[in-house]
Amino acid sequence: MRGVITCSGIIVVIALIVMIHASITGNNIRRDEVNRSLDGAMDFAFDRMGDV
């Protein structure tokens, strides 16, 4: 019985670590995507202003 409780606790801890890691990684990927998009938009706008 003690082994089952210990294994269950370890599984819960591992699941929490995986979920937290996925959340942090997802936020970083989203932030990088937004920054790249904004940089691309600014470059496009400056190129269009230079053409005028």
C-alpha distance matrix in Angstrom:
0.0 3.8 5.4 5.2 6.5 8.7 10.0 10.8 12.6 14.5 15.5 16.8 18.7 20.2 21.3 22.9 24.7 26.0 27.3 29.0 30.6 31.8 33.3 35.1 36.4 37.6 39.5 41.2 42.2 43.7 45.6 47.0 48.1 49.9 51.6 52.8 54.1 55.9 57.5 58.7 60.1 62.0 63.3 64.5 66.2 68.0 69.2 70.5 72.2 73.8 75.2 77.2
3.8 0.0 3.8 5.5 5.2 6.2 8.7 9.9 10.7 12.4 14.3 15.5 16.7 18.5 20.1 21.4 22.8 24.5 26.0 27.3 28.8 30.5 31.9 33.4 34.8 36.3 38.0 39.5 40.7 42.3 44.0 45.4 46.8 48.5 50.0 51.3 52.8 54.5 55.9 57.3 58.8 60.4 61.8 63.2 64.8 66.4 67.7 69.2 70.8 72.3 73.9 75.8
5.4 3.8 0.0 3.8 5.4 5.0 6.1 8.5 9.8 10.5 12.2 14.2 15.4 16.4 18.2 20.0 21.1 22.5 24.3 25.9 26.9 28.5 30.3 31.8 32.8 34.4 36.4 37.7 38.7 40.5 42.3 43.5 44.8 46.7 48.2 49.3 50.9 52.7 54.0 55.2 56.9 58.6 59.8 61.2 63.0 64.5 65.7 67.2 69.0 70.3 71.8 73.9
5.2 5.5 3.8 0.0 3.8 5.5 5.2 6.1 8.6 9.9 10.5 12.2 14.3 15.3 16.4 18.4 20.0 21.1 22.5 24.4 25.7 26.9 28.6 30.4 31.5 32.7 34.8 36.4 37.2 38.8 40.8 42.1 43.1 45.0 46.8 47.8 49.2 51.1 52.6 53.7 55.2 57.1 58.4 59.6 61.3 63.1 64.2 65.6 67.4 68.9 70.2 72.2
6.5 5.2 5.4 3.8 0.0 3.8 5.5 5.1 6.1 8.7 9.9 10.6 12.4 14.3 15.3 16.6 18.5 20.1 21.1 22.7 24.4 25.8 27.1 28.8 30.3 31.6 33.3 35.0 36.2 37.6 39.3 40.9 42.1 43.7 45.4 46.8 48.1 49.8 51.3 52.6 54.1 55.8 57.2 58.5 60.1 61.8 63.1 64.5 66.1 67.7 69.2 71.1
8.7 6.2 5.0 5.5 3.8 0.0 3.8 5.4 5.1 6.3 8.7 10.0 10.7 12.4 14.3 15.5 16.7 18.5 20.2 21.3 22.7 24.5 26.0 27.3 28.6 30.3 32.0 33.3 34.7 36.4 38.0 39.3 40.7 42.5 43.9 45.2 46.8 48.5 49.8 51.2 52.8 54.4 55.7 57.2 58.8 60.4 61.6 63.2 64.8 66.2 67.8 69.8
10.0 8.7 6.1 5.2 5.5 3.8 0.0 3.8 5.4 5.1 6.2 8.6 9.9 10.5 12.2 14.3 15.4 16.5 18.4 20.1 21.1 22.5 24.4 25.9 26.9 28.4 30.5 31.8 32.7 34.5 36.4 37.5 38.7 40.7 42.2 43.3 44.8 46.7 48.0 49.2 50.9 52.7 53.8 55.2 56.9 58.6 59.7 61.2 63.0 64.3 65.8 67.9
10.8 9.9 8.5 6.1 5.1 5.4 3.8 0.0 3.8 5.5 5.1 6.2 8.7 9.9 10.5 12.4 14.3 15.4 16.5 18.4 20.0 21.1 22.6 24.5 25.7 26.9 28.8 30.5 31.5 32.9 34.9 36.3 37.4 39.1 40.9 42.1 43.4 45.2 46.7 47.9 49.4 51.2 52.6 53.8 55.4 57.2 58.4 59.8 61.5 63.1 64.5 66.4
12.6 10.7 9.8 8.6 6.1 5.1 5.4 3.8 0.0 3.8 5.4 5.1 6.2 8.7 9.9 10.7 12.4 14.4 15.5 16.7 18.4 20.1 21.3 22.8 24.4 25.8 27.4 28.9 30.3 31.8 33.4 34.9 36.3 37.9 39.4 40.9 42.3 43.9 45.4 46.8 48.3 49.9 51.3 52.7 54.2 55.9 57.3 58.7 60.2 61.8 63.4 65.3
14.5 12.4 10.5 9.9 8.7 6.3 5.1 5.5 3.8 0.0 3.8 5.4 5.1 6.2 8.6 9.9 10.6 12.3 14.3 15.5 16.5 18.3 20.1 21.3 22.4 24.2 26.0 27.2 28.5 30.3 31.9 33.1 34.5 36.4 37.8 39.0 40.6 42.3 43.6 45.0 46.7 48.2 49.5 51.0 52.7 54.2 55.4 57.0 58.6 60.0 61.6 63.6
15.5 14.3 12.2 10.5 9.9 8.7 6.2 5.1 5.4 3.8 0.0 3.8 5.5 5.1 6.1 8.6 9.9 10.6 12.3 14.3 15.3 16.5 18.4 20.1 21.0 22.3 24.5 25.9 26.8 28.4 30.4 31.6 32.7 34.7 36.3 37.4 38.8 40.7 42.1 43.2 44.8 46.7 47.9 49.1 50.9 52.6 53.7 55.2 56.9 58.4 59.8 61.8
16.8 15.5 14.2 12.2 10.6 10.0 8.6 6.2 5.1 5.4 3.8 0.0 3.8 5.5 5.1 6.2 8.7 9.9 10.6 12.3 14.2 15.4 16.6 18.5 19.9 21.0 22.8 24.6 25.7 27.0 28.8 30.5 31.6 33.2 34.9 36.3 37.5 39.2 40.8 42.1 43.5 45.3 46.8 48.0 49.5 51.3 52.6 53.9 55.6 57.2 58.7 60.5
18.7 16.7 15.4 14.3 12.4 10.7 9.9 8.7 6.2 5.1 5.5 3.8 0.0 3.8 5.4 5.2 6.2 8.7 10.0 10.7 12.3 14.3 15.5 16.7 18.3 19.9 21.4 22.8 24.3 25.9 27.3 28.8 30.4 31.9 33.3 34.8 36.4 37.9 39.3 40.8 42.3 43.8 45.3 46.8 48.2 49.8 51.2 52.8 54.2 55.7 57.4 59.3
20.2 18.5 16.4 15.3 14.3 12.4 10.5 9.9 8.7 6.2 5.1 5.5 3.8 0.0 3.8 5.4 5.1 6.2 8.7 10.0 10.5 12.3 14.3 15.5 16.4 18.2 20.2 21.2 22.3 24.2 25.9 27.0 28.4 30.4 31.8 32.9 34.5 36.3 37.5 38.8 40.6 42.2 43.4 44.9 46.6 48.1 49.3 50.9 52.6 53.9 55.5 57.6
21.3 20.1 18.2 16.4 15.3 14.3 12.2 10.5 9.9 8.6 6.1 5.1 5.4 3.8 0.0 3.8 5.5 5.2 6.2 8.6 9.9 10.6 12.3 14.4 15.3 16.4 18.5 20.2 21.0 22.4 24.5 25.8 26.8 28.7 30.4 31.6 32.9 34.7 36.2 37.4 38.9 40.7 42.1 43.3 44.9 46.7 47.9 49.3 51.0 52.5 54.0 55.9
22.9 21.4 20.0 18.4 16.6 15.5 14.3 12.4 10.7 9.9 8.6 6.2 5.2 5.4 3.8 0.0 3.8 5.5 5.1 6.1 8.5 9.9 10.6 12.3 14.1 15.3 16.7 18.5 20.0 21.1 22.8 24.5 25.8 27.2 28.9 30.4 31.7 33.2 34.8 36.3 37.6 39.2 40.8 42.2 43.6 45.3 46.7 48.1 49.6 51.2 52.9 54.6
24.7 22.8 21.1 20.0 18.5 16.7 15.4 14.3 12.4 10.6 9.9 8.7 6.2 5.1 5.5 3.8 0.0 3.8 5.5 5.2 6.1 8.6 9.9 10.7 12.1 14.1 15.6 16.6 18.2 20.0 21.3 22.6 24.3 26.0 27.2 28.7 30.3 31.9 33.1 34.7 36.3 37.7 39.1 40.7 42.2 43.7 45.1 46.7 48.2 49.6 51.3 53.2
26.0 24.5 22.5 21.1 20.1 18.5 16.5 15.4 14.4 12.3 10.6 9.9 8.7 6.2 5.2 5.5 3.8 0.0 3.8 5.6 5.1 6.1 8.6 10.0 10.4 12.0 14.3 15.4 16.3 18.1 20.0 21.1 22.3 24.3 25.8 26.8 28.4 30.3 31.5 32.7 34.5 36.2 37.4 38.7 40.5 42.1 43.2 44.8 46.5 47.9 49.4 51.4
27.3 26.0 24.3 22.5 21.1 20.2 18.4 16.5 15.5 14.3 12.3 10.6 10.0 8.7 6.2 5.1 5.5 3.8 0.0 3.8 5.4 5.1 6.2 8.7 9.9 10.5 12.4 14.4 15.3 16.4 18.5 20.1 21.0 22.6 24.5 25.8 26.9 28.7 30.4 31.6 32.9 34.7 36.2 37.4 38.9 40.8 42.1 43.4 45.0 46.6 48.1 50.0
29.0 27.3 25.9 24.4 22.7 21.3 20.1 18.4 16.7 15.5 14.3 12.3 10.7 10.0 8.6 6.1 5.2 5.6 3.8 0.0 3.8 5.5 5.1 6.2 8.6 9.9 10.8 12.5 14.3 15.5 16.8 18.6 20.1 21.4 22.8 24.6 26.0 27.3 28.9 30.5 31.8 33.3 34.9 36.4 37.7 39.3 40.9 42.3 43.7 45.3 47.0 48.8
30.6 28.8 26.9 25.7 24.4 22.7 21.1 20.0 18.4 16.5 15.3 14.2 12.3 10.5 9.9 8.5 6.1 5.1 5.4 3.8 0.0 3.8 5.4 5.2 6.1 8.5 10.0 10.7 12.2 14.2 15.5 16.6 18.3 20.1 21.3 22.6 24.4 26.0 27.1 28.6 30.4 31.8 33.1 34.7 36.3 37.7 39.0 40.7 42.2 43.5 45.3 47.3
31.8 30.5 28.5 26.9 25.8 24.5 22.5 21.1 20.1 18.3 16.5 15.4 14.3 12.3 10.6 9.9 8.6 6.1 5.1 5.5 3.8 0.0 3.8 5.6 5.1 5.9 8.6 9.9 10.4 12.1 14.2 15.3 16.3 18.3 20.0 21.0 22.4 24.3 25.7 26.8 28.4 30.2 31.5 32.7 34.5 36.2 37.3 38.8 40.5 42.0 43.4 45.4
33.3 31.9 30.3 28.6 27.1 26.0 24.4 22.6 21.3 20.1 18.4 16.6 15.5 14.3 12.3 10.6 9.9 8.6 6.2 5.1 5.4 3.8 0.0 3.8 5.5 5.1 6.3 8.7 10.0 10.6 12.4 14.4 15.4 16.6 18.5 20.1 21.2 22.7 24.5 25.9 27.1 28.7 30.4 31.7 33.0 34.8 36.3 37.6 39.0 40.8 42.4 44.1
35.1 33.4 31.8 30.4 28.8 27.3 25.9 24.5 22.8 21.3 20.1 18.5 16.7 15.5 14.4 12.3 10.7 10.0 8.7 6.2 5.2 5.6 3.8 0.0 3.8 5.5 5.2 6.3 8.7 10.0 10.7 12.5 14.4 15.6 16.7 18.6 20.2 21.3 22.7 24.5 25.9 27.2 28.8 30.4 31.7 33.2 34.8 36.4 37.6 39.2 41.0 42.8
36.4 34.8 32.8 31.5 30.3 28.6 26.9 25.7 24.4 22.4 21.0 19.9 18.3 16.4 15.3 14.1 12.1 10.4 9.9 8.6 6.1 5.1 5.5 3.8 0.0 3.8 5.5 5.2 6.2 8.6 10.0 10.7 12.3 14.4 15.5 16.6 18.4 20.1 21.2 22.6 24.4 25.9 27.1 28.6 30.3 31.8 33.0 34.7 36.3 37.6 39.2 41.3
37.6 36.3 34.4 32.7 31.6 30.3 28.4 26.9 25.8 24.2 22.3 21.0 19.9 18.2 16.4 15.3 14.1 12.0 10.5 9.9 8.5 5.9 5.1 5.5 3.8 0.0 3.8 5.5 5.2 6.1 8.6 10.0 10.6 12.4 14.3 15.4 16.5 18.4 20.0 21.1 22.5 24.4 25.8 27.0 28.6 30.4 31.6 32.9 34.6 36.2 37.7 39.6
39.5 38.0 36.4 34.8 33.3 32.0 30.5 28.8 27.4 26.0 24.5 22.8 21.4 20.2 18.5 16.7 15.6 14.3 12.4 10.8 10.0 8.6 6.3 5.2 5.5 3.8 0.0 3.8 5.5 5.1 6.2 8.6 9.9 10.6 12.3 14.3 15.4 16.6 18.4 20.0 21.1 22.6 24.4 25.8 26.9 28.7 30.3 31.6 32.9 34.7 36.4 38.0
41.2 39.5 37.7 36.4 35.0 33.3 31.8 30.5 28.9 27.2 25.9 24.6 22.8 21.2 20.2 18.5 16.6 15.4 14.4 12.5 10.7 9.9 8.7 6.3 5.2 5.5 3.8 0.0 3.8 5.4 5.1 6.2 8.6 10.0 10.6 12.3 14.3 15.4 16.5 18.3 20.0 21.1 22.5 24.3 25.7 27.0 28.6 30.3 31.6 33.0 34.8 36.7
42.2 40.7 38.7 37.2 36.2 34.7 32.7 31.5 30.3 28.5 26.8 25.7 24.3 22.3 21.0 20.0 18.2 16.3 15.3 14.3 12.2 10.4 10.0 8.7 6.2 5.2 5.5 3.8 0.0 3.8 5.5 5.2 6.2 8.7 10.0 10.6 12.3 14.3 15.4 16.5 18.4 20.1 21.1 22.5 24.3 25.9 27.0 28.6 30.3 31.6 33.2 35.2
43.7 42.3 40.5 38.8 37.6 36.4 34.5 32.9 31.8 30.3 28.4 27.0 25.9 24.2 22.4 21.1 20.0 18.1 16.4 15.5 14.2 12.1 10.6 10.0 8.6 6.1 5.1 5.4 3.8 0.0 3.8 5.5 5.1 6.3 8.7 10.0 10.6 12.4 14.3 15.4 16.5 18.4 20.0 21.1 22.5 24.4 25.8 27.0 28.6 30.3 31.8 33.5
45.6 44.0 42.3 40.8 39.3 38.0 36.4 34.9 33.4 31.9 30.4 28.8 27.3 25.9 24.5 22.8 21.3 20.0 18.5 16.8 15.5 14.2 12.4 10.7 10.0 8.6 6.2 5.1 5.5 3.8 0.0 3.8 5.4 5.2 6.2 8.7 9.9 10.6 12.3 14.3 15.3 16.5 18.4 20.0 21.0 22.6 24.3 25.8 26.9 28.6 30.5 32.1
47.0 45.4 43.5 42.1 40.9 39.3 37.5 36.3 34.9 33.1 31.6 30.5 28.8 27.0 25.8 24.5 22.6 21.1 20.1 18.6 16.6 15.3 14.4 12.5 10.7 10.0 8.6 6.2 5.2 5.5 3.8 0.0 3.8 5.5 5.1 6.2 8.6 9.9 10.5 12.2 14.2 15.3 16.5 18.3 19.9 21.1 22.5 24.3 25.7 26.9 28.8 30.8
48.1 46.8 44.8 43.1 42.1 40.7 38.7 37.4 36.3 34.5 32.7 31.6 30.4 28.4 26.8 25.8 24.3 22.3 21.0 20.1 18.3 16.3 15.4 14.4 12.3 10.6 9.9 8.6 6.2 5.1 5.4 3.8 0.0 3.8 5.5 5.2 6.1 8.6 9.9 10.6 12.3 14.3 15.4 16.5 18.3 20.1 21.1 22.5 24.3 25.8 27.1 29.2
49.9 48.5 46.7 45.0 43.7 42.5 40.7 39.1 37.9 36.4 34.7 33.2 31.9 30.4 28.7 27.2 26.0 24.3 22.6 21.4 20.1 18.3 16.6 15.6 14.4 12.4 10.6 10.0 8.7 6.3 5.2 5.5 3.8 0.0 3.8 5.5 5.1 6.1 8.6 9.8 10.5 12.2 14.2 15.2 16.4 18.3 19.9 21.0 22.4 24.2 25.8 27.4
51.6 50.0 48.2 46.8 45.4 43.9 42.2 40.9 39.4 37.8 36.3 34.9 33.3 31.8 30.4 28.9 27.2 25.8 24.5 22.8 21.3 20.0 18.5 16.7 15.5 14.3 12.3 10.6 10.0 8.7 6.2 5.1 5.5 3.8 0.0 3.8 5.4 5.2 6.1 8.6 9.8 10.5 12.2 14.2 15.3 16.5 18.3 19.9 21.0 22.5 24.5 26.2
52.8 51.3 49.3 47.8 46.8 45.2 43.3 42.1 40.9 39.0 37.4 36.3 34.8 32.9 31.6 30.4 28.7 26.8 25.8 24.6 22.6 21.0 20.1 18.6 16.6 15.4 14.3 12.3 10.6 10.0 8.7 6.2 5.2 5.5 3.8 0.0 3.8 5.5 5.1 6.1 8.6 9.9 10.5 12.2 14.2 15.4 16.4 18.3 19.9 21.0 22.7 24.9
54.1 52.8 50.9 49.2 48.1 46.8 44.8 43.4 42.3 40.6 38.8 37.5 36.4 34.5 32.9 31.7 30.3 28.4 26.9 26.0 24.4 22.4 21.2 20.2 18.4 16.5 15.4 14.3 12.3 10.6 9.9 8.6 6.1 5.1 5.4 3.8 0.0 3.8 5.4 5.1 6.1 8.6 9.9 10.5 12.2 14.3 15.3 16.4 18.3 19.9 21.2 23.1
55.9 54.5 52.7 51.1 49.8 48.5 46.7 45.2 43.9 42.3 40.7 39.2 37.9 36.3 34.7 33.2 31.9 30.3 28.7 27.3 26.0 24.3 22.7 21.3 20.1 18.4 16.6 15.4 14.3 12.4 10.6 9.9 8.6 6.1 5.2 5.5 3.8 0.0 3.8 5.4 5.0 6.1 8.6 9.8 10.4 12.3 14.1 15.2 16.4 18.2 20.0 21.5
57.5 55.9 54.0 52.6 51.3 49.8 48.0 46.7 45.4 43.6 42.1 40.8 39.3 37.5 36.2 34.8 33.1 31.5 30.4 28.9 27.1 25.7 24.5 22.7 21.2 20.0 18.4 16.5 15.4 14.3 12.3 10.5 9.9 8.6 6.1 5.1 5.4 3.8 0.0 3.8 5.4 5.2 6.1 8.6 9.9 10.6 12.2 14.2 15.3 16.5 18.5 20.5
58.7 57.3 55.2 53.7 52.6 51.2 49.2 47.9 46.8 45.0 43.2 42.1 40.8 38.8 37.4 36.3 34.7 32.7 31.6 30.5 28.6 26.8 25.9 24.5 22.6 21.1 20.0 18.3 16.5 15.4 14.3 12.2 10.6 9.8 8.6 6.1 5.1 5.4 3.8 0.0 3.8 5.5 5.1 6.1 8.6 10.0 10.5 12.2 14.2 15.3 16.6 18.9
60.1 58.8 56.9 55.2 54.1 52.8 50.9 49.4 48.3 46.7 44.8 43.5 42.3 40.6 38.9 37.6 36.3 34.5 32.9 31.8 30.4 28.4 27.1 25.9 24.4 22.5 21.1 20.0 18.4 16.5 15.3 14.2 12.3 10.5 9.8 8.6 6.1 5.0 5.4 3.8 0.0 3.8 5.5 5.1 6.1 8.6 9.8 10.5 12.2 14.2 15.4 17.0
62.0 60.4 58.6 57.1 55.8 54.4 52.7 51.2 49.9 48.2 46.7 45.3 43.8 42.2 40.7 39.2 37.7 36.2 34.7 33.3 31.8 30.2 28.7 27.2 25.9 24.4 22.6 21.1 20.1 18.4 16.5 15.3 14.3 12.2 10.5 9.9 8.6 6.1 5.2 5.5 3.8 0.0 3.8 5.4 5.0 6.2 8.5 9.8 10.5 12.2 14.3 15.8
63.3 61.8 59.8 58.4 57.2 55.7 53.8 52.6 51.3 49.5 47.9 46.8 45.3 43.4 42.1 40.8 39.1 37.4 36.2 34.9 33.1 31.5 30.4 28.8 27.1 25.8 24.4 22.5 21.1 20.0 18.4 16.5 15.4 14.2 12.2 10.5 9.9 8.6 6.1 5.1 5.5 3.8 0.0 3.8 5.5 5.2 6.1 8.6 9.9 10.5 12.5 14.7
64.5 63.2 61.2 59.6 58.5 57.2 55.2 53.8 52.7 51.0 49.1 48.0 46.8 44.9 43.3 42.2 40.7 38.7 37.4 36.4 34.7 32.7 31.7 30.4 28.6 27.0 25.8 24.3 22.5 21.1 20.0 18.3 16.5 15.2 14.2 12.2 10.5 9.8 8.6 6.1 5.1 5.4 3.8 0.0 3.8 5.5 5.1 6.2 8.6 9.8 10.7 12.9
66.2 64.8 63.0 61.3 60.1 58.8 56.9 55.4 54.2 52.7 50.9 49.5 48.2 46.6 44.9 43.6 42.2 40.5 38.9 37.7 36.3 34.5 33.0 31.7 30.3 28.6 26.9 25.7 24.3 22.5 21.0 19.9 18.3 16.4 15.3 14.2 12.2 10.4 9.9 8.6 6.1 5.0 5.5 3.8 0.0 3.8 5.4 5.1 6.1 8.6 10.0 11.1
68.0 66.4 64.5 63.1 61.8 60.4 58.6 57.2 55.9 54.2 52.6 51.3 49.8 48.1 46.7 45.3 43.7 42.1 40.8 39.3 37.7 36.2 34.8 33.2 31.8 30.4 28.7 27.0 25.9 24.4 22.6 21.1 20.1 18.3 16.5 15.4 14.3 12.3 10.6 10.0 8.6 6.2 5.2 5.5 3.8 0.0 3.8 5.4 5.0 6.1 8.7 10.2
69.2 67.7 65.7 64.2 63.1 61.6 59.7 58.4 57.3 55.4 53.7 52.6 51.2 49.3 47.9 46.7 45.1 43.2 42.1 40.9 39.0 37.3 36.3 34.8 33.0 31.6 30.3 28.6 27.0 25.8 24.3 22.5 21.1 19.9 18.3 16.4 15.3 14.1 12.2 10.5 9.8 8.5 6.1 5.1 5.4 3.8 0.0 3.8 5.5 5.1 6.4 9.1
70.5 69.2 67.2 65.6 64.5 63.2 61.2 59.8 58.7 57.0 55.2 53.9 52.8 50.9 49.3 48.1 46.7 44.8 43.4 42.3 40.7 38.8 37.6 36.4 34.7 32.9 31.6 30.3 28.6 27.0 25.8 24.3 22.5 21.0 19.9 18.3 16.4 15.2 14.2 12.2 10.5 9.8 8.6 6.2 5.1 5.4 3.8 0.0 3.8 5.4 5.2 6.8
72.2 70.8 69.0 67.4 66.1 64.8 63.0 61.5 60.2 58.6 56.9 55.6 54.2 52.6 51.0 49.6 48.2 46.5 45.0 43.7 42.2 40.5 39.0 37.6 36.3 34.6 32.9 31.6 30.3 28.6 26.9 25.7 24.3 22.4 21.0 19.9 18.3 16.4 15.3 14.2 12.2 10.5 9.9 8.6 6.1 5.0 5.5 3.8 0.0 3.8 5.4 5.5
73.8 72.3 70.3 68.9 67.7 66.2 64.3 63.1 61.8 60.0 58.4 57.2 55.7 53.9 52.5 51.2 49.6 47.9 46.6 45.3 43.5 42.0 40.8 39.2 37.6 36.2 34.7 33.0 31.6 30.3 28.6 26.9 25.8 24.2 22.5 21.0 19.9 18.2 16.5 15.3 14.2 12.2 10.5 9.8 8.6 6.1 5.1 5.4 3.8 0.0 3.8 5.5
75.2 73.9 71.8 70.2 69.2 67.8 65.8 64.5 63.4 61.6 59.8 58.7 57.4 55.5 54.0 52.9 51.3 49.4 48.1 47.0 45.3 43.4 42.4 41.0 39.2 37.7 36.4 34.8 33.2 31.8 30.5 28.8 27.1 25.8 24.5 22.7 21.2 20.0 18.5 16.6 15.4 14.3 12.5 10.7 10.0 8.7 6.4 5.2 5.4 3.8 0.0 3.8
77.2 75.8 73.9 72.2 71.1 69.8 67.9 66.4 65.3 63.6 61.8 60.5 59.3 57.6 55.9 54.6 53.2 51.4 50.0 48.8 47.3 45.4 44.1 42.8 41.3 39.6 38.0 36.7 35.2 33.5 32.1 30.8 29.2 27.4 26.2 24.9 23.1 21.5 20.5 18.9 17.0 15.8 14.7 12.9 11.1 10.2 9.1 6.8 5.5 5.5 3.8 0.0
